[in-house]
Amino acid sequence: MIQSHEEIRRIAFVAAIFVAFPIRTMLGQEVEDTFVGRHLVVSEADRKAAASVSFSSPHVLAAHIPGAREKAAALNSEINRRTIEDLGTQEEADLAAPQAVLDKPSFYPADLSKGTGVTLTSAVNHAVYVNYKGTIAANWGNPEAFLRDLFKDKFIHVTDQYTDRTAAGRYSVGANTSVNYALYGNVLYEHELWAIVHRVAKAAGFGSGVGHIYHIFLPKGMDTCMDEKMQCYSPDNFNSWVFCAYHDAIDFGRSDIGVVFFTVEPYEAVDGCSVTQPYANSRLIDSTNSSLSHETFETITDPLPPTGWTNIKTYPESGNEVADECQPPQNQYGNFGEPMFLINGKKYQVQLEYSNTYHACVARP
């Protein structure tokens, strides 16, 4: 458990010293999305570890329903304030410099600025499938195949300007797993997700620290809520529905497995989170992958919100991350009008990402 602000700061800013051990994959990098490498069971020890978490810093993707954007912005702002208080004042002196072609004073209002935290310069990505029946394809489409294509494509190199790395192959897809978790009703709460994350990250062949990202996929009909304020992914309850997905960093303490980075990916093929027609593949595939892309780019560039790359220049965009800046317009049903383009030679329908280099939303570095 973290004992002081100084210890939190050490974990956040010196996290790069975590050693990323080689990952054991099932059937290599070409594991089929219908195959789960292993099944894990959450134990009482995992629940106790979740109860001991003293630091969490999520950042949510707002649902496109009335009032959700404002609630999500307030939630992200409150979490950012709390994180900055714990970690120390964000270095606003690190504002990105204006381009030389402009006379000062001037700035690009959407450009992101670097705080004093780490970015993920490389990471193995693990899919974690919760309480599903049938096949992965029937529940979520092809998320691991999409990630493999993304990591082979130029699109992922939009992150180069933020991580200060250019080498290919820095991000990969590793072992996946399934987890069954007994629920009372249909809601999986934040602390229960932490128990699942702990179980998987501690298992042989996985790991914690900056070398790993976990993507937690929830099946159709399962809601998930933040513990404290009951702000949720809940298409069946509009009063509490705020977000479509989010990414998070939690600390289990030095005596356990330390910091773990993960995303939460509820079922996205619903009005308010879905992409619009016509689909590049299907509503399920493209909606899942667009949300997954959003959270993956943000986990890489701002793994511990808001100490990585965020907007601190312009009030309406304050606190936005690299994918938030490029959320497209929505139709009358609240669905995202994502563009279609080729990723590793295959057509996908996912959102663009913000580039400080071009001061625009792009699909290429």
N, C-alpha and C positions, 0 to 999 in steps of 0.2 A: 504494500500500500504506500502511496506517496505521502511523505511526512512533511514536506515543505514546498514552498514555491520554487525554491532553488532546485529541488529534485525534479519537479515537473519540467523546469526549464532545461535541465540537463537531458532528460529523456527526449524532449521535443527537438532540441537543437543539436544533440550529439547522437541522434538516433542512427546516423549514417554509419556508425561503427558496428552496428549489428551485423553479424556475419550471416550471409545468405548461403546456407548449405545446399548442395545439389539436391534436386527434387526427384524422387522416384515417381515415374509416370506409369500409367497402365496402358500398354500397347503403344508406347511412345507418344509423339505429338499428334498422331492421327487417330486418337481414341474416338470412337463413334459416340455421338451425342445420345444414343439410346442405351449406352453402357455406363453404369456407375461402378467405379473401381472398387468401392468398399462401402459398407454400411456402418455407421457409428451410432452409439447410444449415449445420450446425455446422462451423466451420473450425478449423485448428490454432491460430489466434490466439485463438479462443474457449476452447479447452482450456488454453492458457497463461494466459489471464485467470482461469479457474477455479482453476488451480493457485496463483495469486497471492492468492486470497482470504484475508485475514487475520482476518476477523471474520464470524461467523454466529451467529444466535440463533433456532433453531427452537423451536416448541412443538407437541407432538404430541397427537392425539386417540386415546385408548387403544382398542384392539380389545377386544371383549367375549368374550375367551377366558380360561381359567384362567391366572392369574399376570400377564396383560398389563397390567392396571390398575396393579399395584404397580411393574412395570418402567417403565411410561410415567411414573408419578409420580416415580420416582427419576431418570429421564432428564431430565424437565423441571426438577426441582429442581437437578440438576447444571448444566444449561445456565444456569438463572437465577443460580446462584451465580457461575458464570464471568462472565456478563454484568455482574452487579453489581460484581464485582471490577474489571472493565475500565472500567466507566463511572463508578464512584464509588458510595458508599453510597446505597441507596434511601432517600428521605425518608419514613420511617414517621410523621413528624409530620403527614403529610397524610391521616391517617385520616379517613374521612367522619364528620361530626358526627352524633350520635344525633338522632332526631326530638325536637322540643320537648315532645311529649306524654309522653315518658319522663323519669323522674327519673334523674339521674346517680348512680352510674356505671351505664351501660347501653350496649348496642350490639346491632346486628343481625349475627349471626355470618356470614351469607353475603354481606354487602355488600362491594362492591369499593372499593379505595382507589387513588388516583392517585399514580403515581411522578413522576419529573421528566422523563420523555420526552414525545415528541409523540404525537398521535393523527392519523388521516387524516381531515381535515375535508372533503375532496372527493377523488375519484379516478376515473379511467377504468379499467375492468376489461377485461382482454384474455384470451381463451381460447387456450391453446396445446395442440394435439392431437398427441400423440407416437405414431409408428409404428402408425397405425390403417389398417384396410382397410374398404372399404365406405363407409357414411355415418356421420356424427356421431350421428345418431339411433339407429342400430343398436348403436353402441358405448357411448354415455353417456346417451341420451335427449334432453333439451332444456335443457342447462345455461345457455346464453345467453338463451333465452326466459325461463327461471326468473329469472335475474338482472335482466332488463328488468322483469319483473313485480314483483320484490322492490323495485327502486329506485323504482317508481311507487307503492308501497303504504305505508301507515302503519307497517308492521312495521319498516322500515329506520330509522324515526325513534326506535326504542328507543335508538339510538346518540346521539341529540341530547344527552341528559344527560351523556354522557361526552366528546363533542367540543365542547360549548358552541356548537353551531350548530343552527339549526332550519329553514333554507331548504330547499325542495324541489329536486330535481334535482342534488344535490351529487355523486351517484354515477351513473355511466352505463356502458354497454357499448360498447367501441370495437372496433377492428380485431382479427380473430382470425388465427391462422396454424396451419399444420401443420409438424412437424419430424420427419424421419427420423433415427434415431440407431442406428448399428451396435452391437449388443450381443454379448458373449460369454456365451452362456446366456440367461437371462431376467431378469437383475437389472440395474437402472439405479441406479448408486451416486450418493451425494450430490454428489461433485465433477462427475459427468457432468450432473446436473441443473443445476449452476451454469453449465456451458458452454452448455447450452440456453438458460437464462435470459439469459446474456450476449448470445448471438446475437440473440435476439428483442428485448431491451430496447435494443440498439444499432442496430437496423434503422430505416430511415426510416419515420415514421408511428407509432412506438412511443415509448419514452422511459423514463427512470429517475426516482428521487426520489419524494416523497410524492404526486405526482399520478397514480401508476399502480400497479395491482395486477395481477399475472399469475397465472392459474390454470392449472397444468400438469396435463393429463388424461392418464393412462396407461391403455392398453388391457387387456382381460381377459388374464390369464396373465403379465403383467409385474410382477415384484416390484421393490421399491426399498428400499435400506438406507442407514442412516447409516454414514459411512466408518469412524469410529473404533471403535465398539463392536458393529458388525454387528447393530443393532437395526432391525427391518425391518417392512414390510408384506409378508407372505409366507404367504398362505393354504396354500401347498403345503409349508410348513416351520414347524410349530407351535413348534419350539424357538427360532426367532428372531423369531417374529411378535409385535410389540408394539403397533403403531399402525395406524389406518385412514387417516389423513390428517394433514397438518400445515401450518402457515404458518411463514414464515421471513423474515429480513432479512439480506442479505449486502452487504458493501462491496467493490467492485472498485477503490476508491481514487480520489482526486481527479484523477489524471492520466488516468483512464479514464472510466467512466460513473457512479461513485459508488455510492450505496446503491440497491438494488432490493428491493422487497417482493413476495412471491409465496406461493402456496399449492401444495401437491402433492396431487392428487386421484387416487389409484389407483382401480381398478375396485371399486365398493362393493357390488355385488349378490352378496355372498357371506356365508354365515353367519359372524357375528363383527363385521360392519360394516353389514349390511343393516337396513332397517326391517322391521317385522312386518306380516303380513296383518291385515285386508284393506287393499289398497293404494289410495291416492287415484287413482293413474295406472297405475303398474306397479312391480314391484320395482326394475327398473333406474332408471327415472326418479326415483322418490321417494328411493331410497338415494343416488343421485348428488347430488340437490339438497339433501338434508338435510346431508350432509357439506360440500357447497359453502357452504351457508348458515352452518354452524358456523364454518368457516374465514374466511369473509368478514367476519362480525361481529367475530371476534377480531382479524383483521388491521386493521380500522378502529380498534378500541378499545385494542389493545395491539400495535402494529406492530413494536416492538422489545422483545420479552419480556425481563424483566418490568418495563420502565420505564413502561408505560402503566397501564391499569386491571387490577388483579389483587386477589385476596383475600390480605391479610396479617394478617387478624384472628383466624382460627380454624385450628388445626392441621390438622384433617382436610381442609379446603378450601384450605390454604396453596398459593399459586401458581396457583390456578384462575383462568381468564379468564371472560368474560361468557357464553360458551356452555358451558364446562365445568360451570358451576354448575347447568345445567338438563338434563344428560344424563338421559334417562328410564330407567325400569326396563327390563330385557331379559327375553326369554322363555328357554326351556330351550336354545335354539340360540344364545344370545348376541346376538340381534337386538334393535334398539332399538324400543321401543314409542312411536313418535312420534305426536303428535296430528295430526288433519286440520283444516285451516281455510283460509279464502279469502285469497289473496294477489293483489291487483289483480283481484278478481272470479273467480279460478280456484282450484280446489281443489288444494292440495298437502299432502303429508305430511312435515313437517319439524319439527325441535325448536323449542322456545321459547327465549327469551333472558332473561338476568337483568336485572331493573330495580332499581336502588337506590331509585328513587322509590317503588315499591310493595313493595320487599323480597320480590319474588316473581318467578317465571318467567312471562313475558307474551308476547303476540303483538301488542300495541299499546302506544304510548308513554303 
